[in-house]
Amino acid sequence: GMHEHYCRRWNAVHLLATLARGNGADPAAAPHVAVQRARFITSGESYFLLTLARPLALTPGTNTSVTLGFKIDNRFKSVVKFWDDEQIP
């Protein structure tokens, strides 16, 4: 709706901006990683989002990111004990 924020992309945008500033230009370096929780207004479902970003090894000057979303249900909560850590936005 009108008052929703498209927050699922925040981590990807932030990590790609960090890479663009040159803070991780080495393709062999470990990827930048961030996590967050997101709740969909229409369904009420919550997801745990894990984002990784890194420079592309075969295309210098190009960065990429991927976000994996895991539905936060009882099974997820039983496996991922830190799902509700207050440090995770």
N, CA, C and O atoms as a GROMACS GRO file, in nm:
protein
  356
    1GLY      N    1   0.081  -0.118   0.000
    1GLY     CA    2   0.000   0.000   0.000
    1GLY      C    3   0.086   0.126   0.000
    1GLY      O    4   0.209   0.119  -0.008
    2MET      N    5   0.021   0.238   0.009
    2MET     CA    6   0.088   0.366   0.001
    2MET      C    7   0.188   0.390   0.114
    2MET      O    8   0.289   0.458   0.094
    3HIS      N    9   0.163   0.335   0.231
    3HIS     CA   10   0.248   0.362   0.346
    3HIS      C   11   0.352   0.253   0.371
    3HIS      O   12   0.418   0.254   0.476
    4GLU      N   13   0.369   0.163   0.278
    4GLU     CA   14   0.468   0.056   0.293
    4GLU      C   15   0.606   0.106   0.252
    4GLU      O   16   0.619   0.197   0.170
    5HIS      N   17   0.706   0.047   0.310
    5HIS     CA   18   0.844   0.075   0.274
    5HIS      C   19   0.900  -0.048   0.204
    5HIS      O   20   0.874  -0.160   0.246
    6TYR      N   21   0.974  -0.027   0.098
    6TYR     CA   22   1.030  -0.140   0.024
    6TYR      C   23   1.163  -0.178   0.088
    6TYR      O   24   1.269  -0.163   0.027
    7CYS      N   25   1.156  -0.228   0.210
    7CYS     CA   26   1.276  -0.251   0.290
    7CYS      C   27   1.351  -0.378   0.253
    7CYS      O   28   1.465  -0.396   0.298
    8ARG      N   29   1.292  -0.467   0.174
    8ARG     CA   30   1.363  -0.591   0.141
    8ARG      C   31   1.493  -0.563   0.068
    8ARG      O   32   1.584  -0.645   0.070
    9ARG      N   33   1.502  -0.448   0.004
    9ARG     CA   34   1.622  -0.416  -0.072
    9ARG      C   35   1.724  -0.334   0.007
    9ARG      O   36   1.834  -0.313  -0.043
   10TRP      N   37   1.693  -0.289   0.125
   10TRP     CA   38   1.783  -0.201   0.198
   10TRP      C   39   1.922  -0.259   0.215
   10TRP      O   40   2.021  -0.190   0.190
   11ASN      N   41   1.932  -0.384   0.257
   11ASN     CA   42   2.064  -0.444   0.277
   11ASN      C   43   2.141  -0.454   0.146
   11ASN      O   44   2.260  -0.424   0.143
   12ALA      N   45   2.076  -0.495   0.040
   12ALA     CA   46   2.144  -0.505  -0.090
   12ALA      C   47   2.194  -0.368  -0.135
   12ALA      O   48   2.307  -0.355  -0.180
   13VAL      N   49   2.110  -0.267  -0.123
   13VAL     CA   50   2.148  -0.131  -0.164
   13VAL      C   51   2.266  -0.083  -0.080
   13VAL      O   52   2.361  -0.026  -0.134
   14HIS      N   53   2.260  -0.106   0.050
   14HIS     CA   54   2.369  -0.063   0.139
   14HIS      C   55   2.500  -0.135   0.106
   14HIS      O   56   2.605  -0.072   0.096
   15LEU      N   57   2.494  -0.266   0.090
   15LEU     CA   58   2.615  -0.343   0.063
   15LEU      C   59   2.674  -0.308  -0.074
   15LEU      O   60   2.796  -0.297  -0.087
   16LEU      N   61   2.590  -0.290  -0.173
   16LEU     CA   62   2.641  -0.251  -0.305
   16LEU      C   63   2.701  -0.111  -0.302
   16LEU      O   64   2.800  -0.085  -0.371
   17ALA      N   65   2.644  -0.021  -0.223
   17ALA     CA   66   2.702   0.113  -0.210
   17ALA      C   67   2.838   0.106  -0.143
   17ALA      O   68   2.930   0.178  -0.181
   18THR      N   69   2.852   0.020  -0.042
   18THR     CA   70   2.980   0.001   0.025
   18THR      C   71   3.085  -0.049  -0.074
   18THR      O   72   3.198   0.000  -0.076
   19LEU      N   73   3.048  -0.147  -0.156
   19LEU     CA   74   3.140  -0.198  -0.257
   19LEU      C   75   3.175  -0.091  -0.360
   19LEU      O   76   3.290  -0.081  -0.402
   20ALA      N   77   3.078  -0.011  -0.399
   20ALA     CA   78   3.101   0.094  -0.499
   20ALA      C   79   3.199   0.200  -0.448
   20ALA      O   80   3.271   0.260  -0.527
   21ARG      N   81   3.202   0.221  -0.316
   21ARG     CA   82   3.296   0.318  -0.258
   21ARG      C   83   3.437   0.260  -0.253
   21ARG      O   84   3.531   0.329  -0.211
   22GLY      N   85   3.452   0.135  -0.294
   22GLY     CA   86   3.585   0.074  -0.297
   22GLY      C   87   3.621  -0.002  -0.172
   22GLY      O   88   3.736  -0.043  -0.154
   23ASN      N   89   3.524  -0.022  -0.084
   23ASN     CA   90   3.549  -0.096   0.039
   23ASN      C   91   3.525  -0.244   0.016
   23ASN      O   92   3.439  -0.304   0.080
   24GLY      N   93   3.598  -0.303  -0.073
   24GLY     CA   94   3.582  -0.445  -0.102
   24GLY      C   95   3.598  -0.476  -0.249
   24GLY      O   96   3.524  -0.556  -0.304
   25ALA      N   97   3.693  -0.413  -0.313
   25ALA     CA   98   3.711  -0.430  -0.457
   25ALA      C   99   3.779  -0.561  -0.495
   25ALA      O  100   3.784  -0.594  -0.614
   26ASP      N  101   3.830  -0.635  -0.400
   26ASP     CA  102   3.899  -0.761  -0.428
   26ASP      C  103   3.798  -0.873  -0.447
   26ASP      O  104   3.732  -0.912  -0.350
   27PRO      N  105   3.783  -0.928  -0.568
   27PRO     CA  106   3.686  -1.035  -0.592
   27PRO      C  107   3.714  -1.161  -0.510
   27PRO      O  108   3.623  -1.240  -0.486
   28ALA      N  109   3.838  -1.179  -0.466
   28ALA     CA  110   3.872  -1.298  -0.388
   28ALA      C  111   3.839  -1.280  -0.240
   28ALA      O  112   3.842  -1.376  -0.164
   29ALA      N  113   3.808  -1.158  -0.199
   29ALA     CA  114   3.776  -1.132  -0.059
   29ALA      C  115   3.641  -1.194  -0.023
   29ALA      O  116   3.559  -1.224  -0.110
   30ALA      N  117   3.620  -1.211   0.106
   30ALA     CA  118   3.492  -1.264   0.154
   30ALA      C  119   3.380  -1.168   0.116
   30ALA      O  120   3.400  -1.046   0.116
   31PRO      N  121   3.262  -1.219   0.084
   31PRO     CA  122   3.150  -1.130   0.049
   31PRO      C  123   3.106  -1.048   0.169
   31PRO      O  124   3.126  -1.088   0.284
   32HIS      N  125   3.046  -0.934   0.142
   32HIS     CA  126   2.983  -0.854   0.246
   32HIS      C  127   2.849  -0.920   0.276
   32HIS      O  128   2.779  -0.964   0.185
   33VAL      N  129   2.813  -0.928   0.404
   33VAL     CA  130   2.693  -0.999   0.446
   33VAL      C  131   2.610  -0.912   0.540
   33VAL      O  132   2.665  -0.840   0.623
   34ALA      N  133   2.479  -0.918   0.525
   34ALA     CA  134   2.388  -0.849   0.616
   34ALA      C  135   2.260  -0.932   0.629
   34ALA      O  136   2.224  -1.007   0.539
   35VAL      N  137   2.193  -0.918   0.743
   35VAL     CA  138   2.066  -0.987   0.766
   35VAL      C  139   1.962  -0.886   0.815
   35VAL      O  140   1.996  -0.782   0.871
   36GLN      N  141   1.838  -0.919   0.792
   36GLN     CA  142   1.728  -0.839   0.844
   36GLN      C  143   1.602  -0.924   0.844
   36GLN      O  144   1.595  -1.030   0.781
   37ARG      N  145   1.501  -0.876   0.916
   37ARG     CA  146   1.369  -0.938   0.913
   37ARG      C  147   1.275  -0.842   0.841
   37ARG      O  148   1.286  -0.721   0.855
   38ALA      N  149   1.184  -0.898   0.764
   38ALA     CA  150   1.085  -0.817   0.693
   38ALA      C  151   0.948  -0.881   0.711
   38ALA      O  152   0.934  -1.003   0.708
   39ARG      N  153   0.847  -0.796   0.728
   39ARG     CA  154   0.709  -0.845   0.740
   39ARG      C  155   0.628  -0.788   0.625
   39ARG      O  156   0.631  -0.667   0.599
   40PHE      N  157   0.556  -0.875   0.557
   40PHE     CA  158   0.471  -0.834   0.446
   40PHE      C  159   0.336  -0.790   0.502
   40PHE      O  160   0.269  -0.866   0.572
   41ILE      N  161   0.298  -0.669   0.469
   41ILE     CA  162   0.176  -0.609   0.523
   41ILE      C  163   0.051  -0.688   0.483
   41ILE      O  164  -0.034  -0.716   0.568
   42THR      N  165   0.040  -0.724   0.357
   42THR     CA  166  -0.083  -0.788   0.310
   42THR      C  167  -0.104  -0.928   0.366
   42THR      O  168  -0.216  -0.965   0.398
   43SER      N  169   0.003  -1.005   0.380
   43SER     CA  170  -0.010  -1.143   0.428
   43SER      C  171   0.021  -1.156   0.577
   43SER      O  172  -0.022  -1.252   0.641
   44GLY      N  173   0.095  -1.061   0.631
   44GLY     CA  174   0.136  -1.069   0.771
   44GLY      C  175   0.252  -1.165   0.793
   44GLY      O  176   0.296  -1.184   0.907
   45GLU      N  177   0.303  -1.226   0.686
   45GLU     CA  178   0.414  -1.321   0.699
   45GLU      C  179   0.545  -1.246   0.718
   45GLU      O  180   0.566  -1.138   0.663
   46SER      N  181   0.632  -1.307   0.798
   46SER     CA  182   0.764  -1.249   0.822
   46SER      C  183   0.871  -1.338   0.761
   46SER      O  184   0.858  -1.460   0.757
   47TYR      N  185   0.977  -1.273   0.714
   47TYR     CA  186   1.088  -1.344   0.650
   47TYR      C  187   1.220  -1.297   0.708
   47TYR      O  188   1.237  -1.180   0.744
   48PHE      N  189   1.313  -1.390   0.718
   48PHE     CA  190   1.450  -1.363   0.759
   48PHE      C  191   1.530  -1.352   0.630
   48PHE      O  192   1.537  -1.448   0.553
   49LEU      N  193   1.590  -1.236   0.607
   49LEU     CA  194   1.659  -1.210   0.481
   49LEU      C  195   1.809  -1.206   0.501
   49LEU      O  196   1.860  -1.133   0.586
   50LEU      N  197   1.880  -1.284   0.423
   50LEU     CA  198   2.026  -1.291   0.425
   50LEU      C  199   2.076  -1.238   0.291
   50LEU      O  200   2.045  -1.294   0.186
   51THR      N  201   2.153  -1.130   0.296
   51THR     CA  202   2.204  -1.068   0.174
   51THR      C  203   2.355  -1.081   0.167
   51THR      O  204   2.425  -1.055   0.265
   52LEU      N  205   2.406  -1.120   0.051
   52LEU     CA  206   2.549  -1.127   0.025
   52LEU      C  207   2.579  -1.041  -0.096
   52LEU      O  208   2.505  -1.042  -0.194
   53ALA      N  209   2.689  -0.965  -0.090
   53ALA     CA  210   2.731  -0.882  -0.203
   53ALA      C  211   2.881  -0.896  -0.221
   53ALA      O  212   2.956  -0.910  -0.125
   54ARG      N  213   2.923  -0.893  -0.348
   54ARG     CA  214   3.066  -0.907  -0.379
   54ARG      C  215   3.093  -0.854  -0.519
   54ARG      O  216   3.000  -0.841  -0.599
   55PRO      N  217   3.220  -0.824  -0.548
   55PRO     CA  218   3.255  -0.790  -0.686
   55PRO      C  219   3.249  -0.915  -0.773
   55PRO      O  220   3.278  -1.026  -0.726
   56LEU      N  221   3.211  -0.898  -0.898
   56LEU     CA  222   3.212  -1.010  -0.992
   56LEU      C  223   3.355  -1.036  -1.038
   56LEU      O  224   3.424  -0.945  -1.083
   57ALA      N  225   3.399  -1.159  -1.026
   57ALA     CA  226   3.537  -1.194  -1.063
   57ALA      C  227   3.562  -1.179  -1.213
   57ALA      O  228   3.670  -1.139  -1.253
   58LEU      N  229   3.464  -1.212  -1.295
   58LEU     CA  230   3.484  -1.210  -1.440
   58LEU      C  231   3.453  -1.075  -1.505
   58LEU      O  232   3.480  -1.056  -1.624
   59THR      N  233   3.396  -0.983  -1.428
   59THR     CA  234   3.361  -0.852  -1.482
   59THR      C  235   3.411  -0.743  -1.388
   59THR      O  236   3.336  -0.698  -1.301
   60PRO      N  237   3.536  -0.700  -1.403
   60PRO     CA  238   3.591  -0.597  -1.314
   60PRO      C  239   3.504  -0.471  -1.313
   60PRO      O  240   3.453  -0.428  -1.417
   61GLY      N  241   3.489  -0.415  -1.195
   61GLY     CA  242   3.410  -0.294  -1.180
   61GLY      C  243   3.260  -0.318  -1.166
   61GLY      O  244   3.183  -0.223  -1.155
   62THR      N  245   3.220  -0.443  -1.166
   62THR     CA  246   3.078  -0.477  -1.151
   62THR      C  247   3.058  -0.552  -1.020
   62THR      O  248   3.130  -0.647  -0.990
   63ASN      N  249   2.960  -0.509  -0.944
   63ASN     CA  250   2.926  -0.575  -0.818
   63ASN      C  251   2.792  -0.643  -0.831
   63ASN      O  252   2.710  -0.607  -0.915
   64THR      N  253   2.770  -0.742  -0.748
   64THR     CA  254   2.645  -0.816  -0.751
   64THR      C  255   2.601  -0.848  -0.609
   64THR      O  256   2.682  -0.851  -0.517
   65SER      N  257   2.473  -0.872  -0.593
   65SER     CA  258   2.422  -0.915  -0.462
   65SER      C  259   2.308  -1.013  -0.484
   65SER      O  260   2.246  -1.018  -0.589
   66VAL      N  261   2.284  -1.091  -0.381
   66VAL     CA  262   2.172  -1.184  -0.380
   66VAL      C  263   2.114  -1.183  -0.239
   66VAL      O  264   2.188  -1.175  -0.141
   67THR      N  265   1.983  -1.190  -0.231
   67THR     CA  266   1.916  -1.197  -0.102
   67THR      C  267   1.834  -1.325  -0.098
   67THR      O  268   1.753  -1.352  -0.186
   68LEU      N  269   1.857  -1.403   0.007
   68LEU     CA  270   1.781  -1.526   0.029
   68LEU      C  271   1.681  -1.498   0.140
   68LEU      O  272   1.717  -1.445   0.246
   69GLY      N  273   1.556  -1.533   0.118
   69GLY     CA  274   1.452  -1.512   0.219
   69GLY      C  275   1.403  -1.644   0.274
   69GLY      O  276   1.372  -1.737   0.199
   70PHE      N  277   1.395  -1.651   0.406
   70PHE     CA  278   1.345  -1.771   0.474
   70PHE      C  279   1.220  -1.732   0.552
   70PHE      O  280   1.224  -1.640   0.634
   71LYS      N  281   1.110  -1.800   0.527
   71LYS     CA  282   0.987  -1.770   0.600
   71LYS      C  283   1.008  -1.802   0.747
   71LYS      O  284   1.054  -1.911   0.783
   72ILE      N  285   0.975  -1.707   0.833
   72ILE     CA  286   0.990  -1.728   0.977
   72ILE      C  287   0.864  -1.800   1.027
   72ILE      O  288   0.762  -1.737   1.054
   73ASP      N  289   0.876  -1.930   1.038
   73ASP     CA  290   0.768  -2.012   1.093
   73ASP      C  291   0.825  -2.090   1.212
   73ASP      O  292   0.941  -2.070   1.249
   74ASN      N  293   0.747  -2.176   1.271
   74ASN     CA  294   0.793  -2.250   1.389
   74ASN      C  295   0.916  -2.335   1.360
   74ASN      O  296   1.006  -2.345   1.443
   75ARG      N  297   0.921  -2.397   1.244
   75ARG     CA  298   1.038  -2.479   1.208
   75ARG      C  299   1.162  -2.391   1.198
   75ARG      O  300   1.267  -2.427   1.251
   76PHE      N  301   1.151  -2.277   1.131
   76PHE     CA  302   1.265  -2.186   1.119
   76PHE      C  303   1.312  -2.143   1.257
   76PHE      O  304   1.432  -2.143   1.285
   77LYS      N  305   1.219  -2.107   1.344
   77LYS     CA  306   1.254  -2.062   1.479
   77LYS      C  307   1.324  -2.172   1.558
   77LYS      O  308   1.411  -2.143   1.640
   78SER      N  309   1.287  -2.298   1.534
   78SER     CA  310   1.350  -2.408   1.608
   78SER      C  311   1.491  -2.437   1.558
   78SER      O  312   1.573  -2.491   1.633
   79VAL      N  313   1.519  -2.403   1.434
   79VAL     CA  314   1.651  -2.429   1.375
   79VAL      C  315   1.744  -2.310   1.391
   79VAL      O  316   1.861  -2.327   1.428
   80VAL      N  317   1.696  -2.191   1.364
   80VAL     CA  318   1.778  -2.069   1.368
   80VAL      C  319   1.749  -1.999   1.501
   80VAL      O  320   1.656  -1.918   1.510
   81LYS      N  321   1.827  -2.031   1.601
   81LYS     CA  322   1.801  -1.983   1.737
   81LYS      C  323   1.816  -1.832   1.752
   81LYS      O  324   1.760  -1.775   1.845
   82PHE      N  325   1.889  -1.768   1.662
   82PHE     CA  326   1.911  -1.623   1.674
   82PHE      C  327   1.814  -1.542   1.589
   82PHE      O  328   1.837  -1.423   1.567
   83TRP      N  329   1.707  -1.603   1.541
   83TRP     CA  330   1.614  -1.536   1.449
   83TRP      C  331   1.558  -1.407   1.506
   83TRP      O  332   1.527  -1.314   1.430
   84ASP      N  333   1.544  -1.398   1.638
   84ASP     CA  334   1.484  -1.279   1.698
   84ASP      C  335   1.586  -1.194   1.774
   84ASP      O  336   1.548  -1.114   1.859
   85ASP      N  337   1.714  -1.211   1.743
   85ASP     CA  338   1.819  -1.132   1.808
   85ASP      C  339   1.789  -0.983   1.789
   85ASP      O  340   1.760  -0.940   1.677
   86GLU      N  341   1.796  -0.907   1.895
   86GLU     CA  342   1.762  -0.765   1.887
   86GLU      C  343   1.860  -0.684   1.803
   86GLU      O  344   1.831  -0.570   1.768
   87GLN      N  345   1.975  -0.741   1.769
   87GLN     CA  346   2.072  -0.674   1.683
   87GLN      C  347   2.032  -0.680   1.535
   87GLN      O  348   2.087  -0.607   1.453
   88ILE      N  349   1.937  -0.767   1.503
   88ILE     CA  350   1.892  -0.782   1.364
   88ILE      C  351   1.771  -0.692   1.342
   88ILE      O  352   1.670  -0.705   1.410
   89PRO      N  353   1.784  -0.599   1.247
   89PRO     CA  354   1.671  -0.507   1.222
   89PRO      C  355   1.550  -0.577   1.162
   89PRO      O  356   1.448  -0.514   1.136
   0.00000   0.00000   0.00000
